[in-house]
């Protein structure tokens, strides 16, 4: 579904309608001075898009470098001293 564009003034004046349309018809774009300023999406879409996919251990386990023999050495330098 194509999103609808709203000016900031329209979005403020018709905020309840803006939310209803985001829920029913998808993302709603708010513009300021002709440029996109924000996009309003339903809470359901936000949850779906921002849900974490996996964890760090799974990310490293799926790395194409796993088992490649790559050795990363840690620098053994000490932190520099700072006068406080």
ChimeraX attribute file (.defattr): number of C-alpha atoms within 10 A of each C-alpha:
attribute: neighborCount
match mode: 1-to-1
recipient: residues
	/A:1	6
	/A:2	8
	/A:3	15
	/A:4	15
	/A:5	16
	/A:6	20
	/A:7	17
	/A:8	18
	/A:9	12
	/A:10	13
	/A:11	18
	/A:12	12
	/A:13	11
	/A:14	12
	/A:15	13
	/A:16	10
	/A:17	11
	/A:18	22
	/A:19	19
	/A:20	13
	/A:21	18
	/A:22	20
	/A:23	17
	/A:24	11
	/A:25	15
	/A:26	18
	/A:27	21
	/A:28	22
	/A:29	21
	/A:30	22
	/A:31	18
	/A:32	12
	/A:33	8
	/A:34	10
	/A:35	10
	/A:36	14
	/A:37	12
	/A:38	13
	/A:39	15
	/A:40	17
	/A:41	22
	/A:42	18
	/A:43	12
	/A:44	9
	/A:45	14
	/A:46	11
	/A:47	11
	/A:48	10
	/A:49	10
	/A:50	8
	/A:51	9
	/A:52	8
	/A:53	9
	/A:54	8
	/A:55	9
	/A:56	9
	/A:57	8
	/A:58	10
	/A:59	10
	/A:60	11
	/A:61	12
	/A:62	10
	/A:63	10
	/A:64	8
	/A:65	10
	/A:66	10
	/A:67	8
	/A:68	8
	/A:69	7
	/A:70	8
	/A:71	6
	/A:72	6
	/A:73	6
	/A:74	6
	/A:75	6
	/A:76	6
	/A:77	6
	/A:78	6
	/A:79	6
	/A:80	6
	/A:81	6
	/A:82	5
	/A:83	4
	/A:84	3
